[in-house]
Amino acid sequence: MRDFDAIPETALAWHREGRRAALATVIQTWGSAPRRTGAQLAISGSGEIEGSVSGGCVEGAVITEALEALDEGKSRELEFGVSDDDAFAVGLACGGTIRVLVEPV
């Protein structure tokens, strides 16, 4: 995996190539979160990814939301935590909560 600092450049490169792209960023964490604030995941319109916002435990849900955000052309905030039924469904059983901002590029 490439350096996390390169993730925004990956999304921008996809955009410049004429491909749709979104950038997901961890904007807040509580408890035992799998990635720290600032961790990023670039998602292309075809579902190609670079980076990580959760070490794999919620990536699938974030990718789905990112593709929907691209279709709508609007940013969205997502929150996953052990108190949410959705957290277990997507694999976040590590005892923490994360908030992720998904932005079309």
Secondary structure, 3 states (H helix, E strand, C coil): CCCHHHHHHHHHHHHHCCCCEEEEEEEEEEECCCCCCCCEEEEECCCCEEECCCCCCCHHHHHHHHHHHHHHCCCEEEEEECCCHHHHHHCCCCCEEEEEEEEEC
